[in-house]
Amino acid sequence: MTQMNPRELDVLNILWKSDEPMTSTDIVNEQKGLTQSTVIAVLRKLLKDELVEVSGVTHSGKVLSRTYRPTEASREIILENFQNDYRNFCNVIPKSTLCAAILEIDEDSAKAKDEVKKLKSMLADFEKRNRKPKEE
């Protein structure tokens, strides 16, 4: 598993939020505290780990710049990192409390309702898979 540092997570988060591929300058402009040299170094590592890909080339002022987008593998790595982090504090925060807290983050009530619907379906599937057969 690829362990990610906070800057790598910052860059991936910015890329995942964007509907369009972004240049390193676009990424720097999205978050305070990011510098061009840091973003370029992070992108280089994420490219090597195949967590981002070059989407194309565009004009940025008078120079040509690569545009980047996240790969599906990055979503899987982020999920693995989250699961491993959760394992460290699952005795303190129950899954139900975690789910409720995550749902509270969503400001779009329609989106939250859709997520609740998906969760109900997932829970029903989980219960079916883990139902003990009746003893006769």
C-alpha positions in Angstrom: 0.0 0.0 0.0 1.2 3.5 -0.8 1.3 5.7 2.3 0.5 9.3 1.4 1.7 12.5 3.0 -0.6 15.5 3.6 0.7 17.4 0.6 0.0 14.5 -1.7 -3.5 14.3 -0.3 -3.9 18.0 -0.8 -3.0 17.8 -4.4 -5.2 14.8 -5.1 -8.1 16.4 -3.3 -7.8 19.5 -5.5 -7.6 17.4 -8.6 -10.7 15.3 -7.5 -12.7 18.4 -6.9 -12.0 19.8 -10.4 -14.2 18.8 -13.3 -11.3 19.6 -15.7 -7.6 18.6 -15.8 -5.4 21.1 -14.1 -1.9 22.5 -14.5 0.5 22.8 -11.6 -0.2 26.5 -11.5 -3.9 25.9 -11.3 -3.3 23.6 -8.3 -1.1 26.1 -6.6 -3.8 28.8 -7.0 -6.4 26.5 -5.4 -4.9 26.4 -2.0 -3.0 28.7 0.2 0.4 27.5 1.3 1.2 25.5 -1.8 4.2 26.5 -3.8 5.0 25.7 -7.4 8.1 23.7 -6.5 6.2 21.6 -3.9 3.3 20.9 -6.3 5.7 19.9 -9.1 7.6 17.5 -6.7 4.3 16.0 -5.5 3.0 15.6 -9.1 6.2 13.9 -10.0 5.8 11.4 -7.2 2.1 10.9 -7.9 2.9 10.2 -11.6 5.5 7.7 -10.6 3.0 5.9 -8.3 0.3 6.1 -11.1 -2.0 8.1 -8.9 -2.3 11.0 -11.4 -1.8 11.0 -15.2 -0.9 13.6 -17.7 -4.2 14.5 -19.4 -2.8 16.8 -22.1 -0.8 20.0 -22.8 -2.1 23.5 -22.7 -0.8 27.1 -23.1 -0.2 28.7 -19.7 0.8 32.2 -20.6 3.7 31.9 -23.1 4.7 28.4 -22.1 3.2 24.9 -22.6 2.1 23.2 -19.5 1.0 19.7 -18.8 -2.5 19.1 -17.4 -3.1 16.4 -14.8 -6.0 14.4 -13.6 -6.3 11.8 -10.8 -6.5 8.1 -11.7 -9.0 5.7 -10.3 -6.2 4.0 -8.5 -5.8 7.1 -6.4 -9.4 6.8 -5.1 -8.6 3.2 -4.1 -5.4 4.3 -2.3 -7.2 7.1 -0.5 -9.8 4.6 0.7 -7.1 2.2 1.9 -5.4 5.0 3.8 -8.7 6.0 5.4 -9.5 2.4 6.4 -6.1 2.0 8.0 -6.5 5.3 9.8 -9.9 4.2 11.0 -8.5 0.9 12.4 -6.4 3.0 14.7 -9.4 4.7 16.4 -12.4 2.4 15.7 -12.5 1.5 19.4 -13.1 5.2 20.2 -15.5 6.1 17.4 -18.2 3.6 16.4 -19.1 3.1 12.8 -22.6 4.6 13.3 -21.1 7.8 14.8 -18.6 8.0 12.0 -21.3 7.6 9.3 -23.5 10.2 11.0 -20.6 12.7 11.2 -19.7 12.1 7.5 -23.3 12.7 6.5 -23.4 15.9 8.5 -20.5 17.3 6.4 -22.7 17.2 3.2 -24.4 20.6 2.8 -26.5 19.3 -0.1 -29.6 17.7 1.5 -30.6 15.9 -1.7 -27.1 14.4 -2.0 -27.2 13.4 1.7 -30.6 11.7 1.2 -29.2 9.8 -1.8 -26.2 8.7 0.3 -28.6 7.5 3.1 -30.5 5.5 0.5 -27.3 3.8 -0.7 -26.3 3.1 2.9 -29.6 1.5 3.6 -29.2 -0.8 0.6 -25.6 -1.7 1.6 -26.8 -2.5 5.2 -29.6 -4.7 3.9 -27.1 -6.6 1.7 -24.7 -6.9 4.6 -27.5 -8.3 6.9 -28.5 -10.8 4.2 -24.9 -12.0 3.8 -24.4 -12.3 7.6 -27.7 -13.8 8.6 -27.3 -17.0 10.6 -29.4 -19.9 9.3 -32.2 -20.9 11.6 -31.5 -24.0 13.6 -34.2 -26.7 13.2 
